Amino acid sequence: MRRSLPNLLNSYLKLGSKPHLIRTEHSDNYRPSQVKNQLTKVRTRHPSSIFQLPIIDSVVPSPTVPLSPPDRVLEAANSANSIKEIFEIVLKEEKNLEEKHLTKIFRLILQFQNNSRTCYSSDALQNHIGFLKLCQRLLRVAPNMTDPADLVACLKTLVFCEVAGESRIVQTLLHLLKSRVNDLTLQQIIFLDFLLRKIKSPLADALVIALPVVFQTQLEVQLNADNIKTMSDSLRYAIDRRASAPKVKFIADSLLSNSNKWENSEICSVIWSLSKVRFLPDHGILPLLENALDQLAKRVNRIERKDLERTLVAVGENYTGKSQYWYHEELCNAIATRVVQEQWPLSSTSPIGRTFAKLSYVNFEFLDYYSGLIATTDEKLTMHPHYLLAPFAVANYRTPNVEKMVEQLLKYSADNMVVKKYQQWFRFAIDCATLGFYPRSLISQIFEESFVNSHFGKQASHLDWLQLDVLNRSVRLECPEYDGPYPTAAITEQCHRKIYEANMQKEQFVSVEKALQSGVGGLPYVTSGLLTKHGHFIDHVIAMRPGGYPVAINTASHDPDTIRYVEDLDGTSGCQLVLVKVFRSNAYVVNGDRLRGIYDLELRTLERAGYDILPVNLGKWESLQDYEKIPFLMQQVRLKEKAVTL
């Protein structure tokens, strides 16, 4: 009775199994068995436990899910090691190939082609029976493909295997993609646009026109602020395809709000994209550039060298007087330090040096290292010597290796190369003059009358005329031993006319002129806008007789179209002339008060000609308080006077 009590209660309450089916240790038909199900490992408590009765374990079998048989086609494809094996699978399983098989096989074909694990050229591949059967099967299955990504994957392989755009298989995929264009993700749109531009087909051209419209329509709905790569790719695509400014700004703002998640490659990508936009402040996306440059400066040592080179080159190409926001001093400092520490080769250092020259950025440690590279290199030059020497000329810096460096670079002017690249060698000669070198053989070729006449015709710019005159007067004043040809008198006169007209059309330094007039006694004592006989343009001239008394030299009216020369001023006999040269901020290096080489050469040659020069840094002068400006100028004038008197 005591043994069957649980069974009787269970039967009465109808909560458990029937008594005769409950097997206990005391039953006659008890056979030891495991309580846990071997498939599911599920163990349950009997309902009788809610009445605090003895626990009786029972096994509740879970339904077993039949295992699907392995996909032999996918298994075979995954184990394939060549396109030949892939085609064997296609020929054997052609009728069994479905969407997942076709997508996998097309991706493998492209993978093997890219990895050179193939013996087929594009033509041989397209004519192979296995490839033809594969395309025939794709024609049947493609209309029922549910995922547009699979269509894009198959099209990608066909494009890179150079299947003709007018072929039936390509046209079929294009028609299917056209009907599902609104189902594409942003990333698929971007990649499909890339593929379509490789296909010669009217339908592909039509899709290329349509995709940017679809992209802008889907942008605000699909853009995922957590997917930085998609956002950076979208920014590039939107800028390349000239999306509307609000759409570009939407992407830029999304990127900016997640800038703490950017990877190194994405920082570079953002800068490359923004480098294609002019006047970033007008589009409201300047904060994105500033943030990207800040982050790049902090991660310089973690960026791939090639990416860093490309990024800095993009910065240099976009830096102008109107877009100085591209300059980032911390970034330049960090890159210069990395180049020196890692001892970059000349091929990698030269693009950095060229960009530094464009920015007018100077780093003396970098220049010392760079000049040593150039002086001792055995590498073939990847750019013209003018671009290699430019950063030294801009900095007006003679390194310890400067003579060997110039000598090494001059080797490339041999073999009549000046004829082929006259402009570059012409500017190289000016860079040499800036550093105090005058290679006579090169200069004589540049001054050859036939070259000058052919290169300084109607197409010559103001800069060309200025540089010709700079080189002409520099050679005359600093290299008297030169005995080669010079530009003719007619060419020299034309240079002077061009320089005079260009400077008179510029905004004059009226504020400096008025301050000088106030300091020396009025309008008659200051004259402005003159040339020297050597062609230097002078902003203002003051004449003083012994004792520091100003002399009136601006008493007669003059024709503004007529060139006036300093040497022809009346009433200056026995007087000291002080020539005032005003330099704007762009005449100085971007990271200091050092005059750029070409402007320092101008002062140097003026002093060689015997003039007393007063250089004025316009930016610094304008930063003075109004009550400080006149005393500052007069103090500088008095210093010049004392220097001569002493």
Order of alpha helices (4+ residues) and beta strands (2+ residues): alpha-alpha-alpha-alpha-alpha-alpha-alpha-alpha-alpha-alpha-alpha-alpha-alpha-alpha-alpha-alpha-alpha-alpha-alpha-alpha-alpha-alpha-alpha-alpha-alpha-alpha-alpha-alpha-beta-beta-beta-beta-alpha-beta-alpha-alpha
